[in-house]
Amino acid sequence: MSILLWPDGAPLAKGSEPADCPAITPFLLENSERPAPCMLICPGGGYQSISVSEGEPIAAWLNGLGIAAVVLKYRVAPYHHPCPLMDVTRAMRLIRHHAGEWNIDPERIGVIGFSSGGHVASTIGTHYDLGDPEAEDPIERHSSRPSLMVLAYPRITMIHYPHPYHANLLGDDPTEELKSFLSNERHVTPDTPPVFMWITGDDQNVHTGHLLLFASALTEHKVPYEMYIFESGGHGLGLARNHPTIRHWPELCGIWLKKHGF
């Protein structure tokens, strides 16, 4: 069942069609004896669509690890920044708001993103806030900080490696200030959450440099991370169940998640 992030209409909405209404779909654990960790899933789609294969199948995998999951439907083109950031921020707050009802541990809520959804995930991981305790809306009082990030073939920077998809987020004539703001390698701090990330060396859609830039910033600020660059396989692999080597990434990620208390 989908839950609208703003039942009375999202900020900056252009209408009331499904594309104008960001929402989440929870995939909760039915028999968890104690509050479970949770991952907010941000599918890819080039900021022009939402990939189905990077949504519910990822939730099923996470549920198999004993992790609750919530799939985010964020706004894409013709919507531009700040709408996707507003949507993922609200989603993180909404999960924490419902943590007791959904049997989720509010201190163990991470984010996982794929391709452009990886950019959404790394954006909330570097542009979060701790909530407004004086807000009239109780949801806005909650922190939007993820406990950790999992990034699969993610976009990170909007300054380097230009790509036509960037216009779907930035618009046709973005300022250097906007491109810098959404180049998430520039906003890593010692408080940035730990990161697991992977990509393939022959990805023709996202340059491996996105991860290398992020890894350099994480190293500089002593933020724990684990990174894999698989030799080949292309882009948009999801769980990669049919690939002889990349199909092991969910297992590697599961080990890492367990190490970090998930």
C-alpha positions as CSV (number, residue, x, y, z in Angstrom):
1,M,0.0,0.0,0.0
2,S,1.4,3.4,-1.0
3,I,1.5,6.2,1.4
4,L,1.6,9.8,0.1
5,L,4.4,11.8,1.6
6,W,2.1,14.9,1.8
7,P,-1.6,13.7,1.8
8,D,-2.7,17.3,1.1
9,G,-0.4,17.8,-1.8
10,A,3.4,18.0,-2.1
11,P,5.3,21.3,-2.0
12,L,5.9,22.7,-5.6
13,A,3.4,20.1,-7.1
14,K,2.2,21.0,-10.5
15,G,-1.0,19.0,-10.2
16,S,-2.6,16.0,-8.5
17,E,-1.7,13.2,-11.0
18,P,0.4,10.2,-9.7
19,A,3.6,11.8,-11.1
20,D,2.9,14.9,-8.9
21,C,2.4,12.9,-5.7
22,P,5.6,11.4,-4.2
23,A,4.9,8.4,-2.1
24,I,6.4,5.4,-0.2
25,T,5.5,1.8,-0.2
26,P,6.5,-0.1,3.0
27,F,7.6,-3.8,2.9
28,L,7.6,-4.5,6.6
29,L,8.7,-7.6,8.6
30,E,5.7,-9.5,9.9
31,N,7.2,-11.6,12.6
32,S,10.1,-9.5,14.0
33,E,10.3,-9.9,17.8
34,R,12.1,-6.6,18.2
35,P,12.3,-3.4,16.2
36,A,14.0,-4.1,12.9
37,P,16.4,-2.0,10.9
38,C,15.0,-0.5,7.8
39,M,16.3,0.7,4.4
40,L,14.7,3.4,2.3
41,I,15.1,2.3,-1.4
42,C,15.7,4.9,-4.1
43,P,15.3,3.3,-7.6
44,G,17.1,4.7,-10.6
45,G,15.7,5.9,-13.9
46,G,17.8,8.9,-14.9
47,Y,15.6,11.4,-13.1
48,Q,13.0,10.8,-15.8
49,S,11.4,7.6,-14.6
50,I,11.4,5.2,-11.6
51,S,12.9,1.7,-12.3
52,V,10.5,-1.1,-11.2
53,S,13.4,-3.7,-11.1
54,E,15.3,-1.6,-8.5
55,G,12.3,-1.3,-6.2
56,E,10.3,-4.3,-4.9
57,P,12.9,-7.0,-5.8
58,I,15.4,-5.0,-3.6
59,A,12.8,-4.9,-0.8
60,A,12.3,-8.7,-1.0
61,W,16.1,-9.2,-0.7
62,L,16.4,-6.9,2.3
63,N,13.4,-8.6,4.0
64,G,15.3,-11.9,3.5
65,L,18.1,-10.3,5.6
66,G,15.7,-9.4,8.4
67,I,15.6,-5.7,7.3
68,A,12.4,-3.8,6.7
69,A,12.3,-1.9,3.4
70,V,10.4,1.2,2.1
71,V,10.4,2.0,-1.6
72,L,10.4,5.7,-2.5
73,K,8.6,7.1,-5.5
74,Y,10.2,10.5,-5.8
75,R,9.4,13.2,-8.4
76,V,11.3,13.2,-11.7
77,A,11.4,15.4,-14.8
78,P,9.7,17.7,-15.5
79,Y,10.3,18.3,-11.8
80,H,13.8,19.5,-11.0
81,H,15.8,20.2,-7.8
82,P,14.8,20.7,-5.0
83,C,11.9,18.2,-5.4
84,P,13.8,14.9,-5.3
85,L,15.7,16.1,-2.2
86,M,12.5,17.3,-0.6
87,D,10.9,13.9,-1.3
88,V,13.7,11.7,0.1
89,T,14.0,14.0,3.2
90,R,10.3,13.7,3.9
91,A,10.4,10.0,3.4
92,M,13.2,9.6,6.0
93,R,11.2,11.7,8.5
94,L,8.0,9.8,7.8
95,I,9.7,6.4,8.4
96,R,11.0,7.6,11.8
97,H,7.5,9.1,12.6
98,H,6.0,5.6,12.0
99,A,8.8,3.6,13.5
100,G,6.9,2.5,16.6
101,E,3.8,1.5,14.6
102,W,5.9,-0.3,12.0
103,N,8.2,-2.0,14.5
104,I,11.3,-0.2,13.1
105,D,14.3,0.9,15.1
106,P,14.5,4.7,14.4
107,E,18.3,4.6,15.1
108,R,18.8,2.0,12.3
109,I,17.3,3.5,9.1
110,G,19.6,3.5,6.1
111,V,19.2,4.4,2.4
112,I,20.0,2.4,-0.7
113,G,20.0,3.9,-4.2
114,F,20.7,2.8,-7.8
115,S,22.1,5.0,-10.5
116,S,20.3,8.4,-10.3
117,G,18.6,6.9,-7.2
118,G,22.1,6.6,-5.9
119,H,22.4,10.3,-6.3
120,V,19.2,10.8,-4.4
121,A,20.6,8.5,-1.6
122,S,24.0,10.2,-1.5
123,T,22.3,13.6,-1.5
124,I,20.3,12.8,1.7
125,G,23.4,11.3,3.1
126,T,25.3,14.6,2.7
127,H,22.4,17.1,3.0
128,Y,20.4,15.8,5.9
129,D,19.3,17.8,8.9
130,L,18.2,16.8,12.4
131,G,14.7,18.1,12.2
132,D,12.9,21.1,13.6
133,P,11.7,20.4,17.2
134,E,9.5,23.5,17.0
135,A,7.7,22.4,13.7
136,E,4.0,22.4,13.7
137,D,4.0,19.3,11.6
138,P,5.2,16.5,13.9
139,I,6.8,14.6,11.0
140,E,9.1,17.6,10.4
141,R,10.5,17.3,13.9
142,H,12.3,14.0,13.0
143,S,15.9,13.8,11.7
144,S,16.4,13.0,8.0
145,R,19.9,11.5,8.6
146,P,20.4,8.0,7.3
147,S,22.3,5.6,9.5
148,L,24.3,4.4,6.5
149,M,24.2,4.5,2.7
150,V,24.4,1.7,0.1
151,L,25.0,3.1,-3.4
152,A,24.9,0.9,-6.6
153,Y,26.4,2.4,-9.7
154,P,25.5,5.9,-8.3
155,R,25.8,9.3,-9.7
156,I,27.6,11.5,-7.2
157,T,28.9,14.6,-8.9
158,M,27.1,17.1,-11.1
159,I,30.3,19.0,-12.0
160,H,32.4,16.3,-13.5
161,Y,31.4,13.7,-16.1
162,P,28.5,15.7,-17.6
163,H,25.6,13.6,-18.9
164,P,22.3,14.5,-20.6
165,Y,20.4,13.0,-17.7
166,H,21.8,15.8,-15.4
167,A,19.4,18.3,-17.1
168,N,16.5,16.2,-15.7
169,L,17.6,17.2,-12.2
170,L,19.3,20.6,-12.8
171,G,17.3,22.0,-15.6
172,D,18.7,23.3,-18.9
173,D,20.9,26.2,-17.6
174,P,22.0,25.4,-14.0
175,T,24.3,27.7,-12.1
176,E,27.7,26.6,-11.0
177,E,26.4,27.1,-7.4
178,L,23.6,24.5,-8.0
179,K,25.9,22.0,-9.7
180,S,28.3,22.4,-6.7
181,F,25.5,22.0,-4.2
182,L,24.4,18.7,-5.8
183,S,28.0,17.4,-6.2
184,N,27.9,15.3,-3.1
185,E,31.6,14.6,-2.9
186,R,31.9,18.2,-1.9
187,H,29.7,17.9,1.1
188,V,31.2,15.0,3.0
189,T,32.0,15.7,6.6
190,P,33.2,13.5,9.5
191,D,29.5,13.0,10.4
192,T,28.6,11.6,7.0
193,P,27.2,8.0,7.4
194,P,29.2,5.0,6.4
195,V,29.0,3.9,2.8
196,F,28.9,0.6,0.8
197,M,29.2,1.3,-3.0
198,W,29.9,-0.6,-6.2
199,I,30.0,-0.2,-10.0
200,T,31.4,-1.9,-13.0
201,G,34.5,-0.8,-14.8
202,D,32.8,-0.8,-18.2
203,D,29.6,1.1,-17.1
204,Q,28.8,3.3,-20.1
205,N,26.2,5.3,-18.2
206,V,28.0,6.3,-14.9
207,H,31.7,6.9,-14.9
208,T,33.7,5.1,-12.2
209,G,35.1,8.5,-11.3
210,H,31.8,9.2,-9.5
211,L,32.8,6.6,-6.9
212,L,36.4,7.5,-6.8
213,L,35.6,11.1,-6.1
214,F,33.3,10.1,-3.3
215,A,35.8,7.6,-1.9
216,S,38.5,10.3,-1.8
217,A,36.3,12.6,0.1
218,L,35.2,9.8,2.5
219,T,38.9,8.9,3.1
220,E,39.8,12.6,3.8
221,H,37.1,12.8,6.4
222,K,37.7,9.4,7.9
223,V,34.2,8.1,7.0
224,P,34.1,4.3,6.9
225,Y,33.3,2.9,3.4
226,E,33.6,-0.3,1.4
227,M,33.9,-0.1,-2.4
228,Y,33.9,-2.6,-5.3
229,I,34.6,-2.0,-8.9
230,F,33.8,-5.1,-10.9
231,E,35.6,-5.6,-14.1
232,S,32.7,-5.7,-16.4
233,G,28.9,-6.0,-16.6
234,G,27.5,-2.6,-17.7
235,H,24.9,-0.6,-16.0
236,G,21.5,-1.1,-14.3
237,L,22.1,-4.6,-13.0
238,G,20.0,-4.4,-9.9
239,L,20.6,-7.7,-7.9
240,A,22.6,-9.0,-10.9
241,R,21.3,-12.6,-10.3
242,N,22.4,-13.8,-13.7
243,H,25.9,-12.3,-13.7
244,P,28.7,-14.8,-12.8
245,T,30.6,-12.4,-10.6
246,I,28.4,-9.3,-9.8
247,R,25.7,-11.5,-8.4
248,H,27.8,-11.7,-5.3
249,W,27.4,-8.0,-4.4
250,P,24.2,-8.6,-2.3
251,E,26.1,-11.1,-0.2
252,L,29.0,-8.7,0.3
253,C,26.6,-6.0,1.1
254,G,24.7,-8.2,3.6
255,I,28.0,-8.9,5.4
256,W,28.7,-5.2,5.5
257,L,25.2,-4.3,6.7
258,K,25.5,-6.9,9.5
259,K,28.9,-5.4,10.5
260,H,27.2,-2.0,10.9
261,G,24.3,-3.4,13.1
262,F,21.8,-4.1,10.4
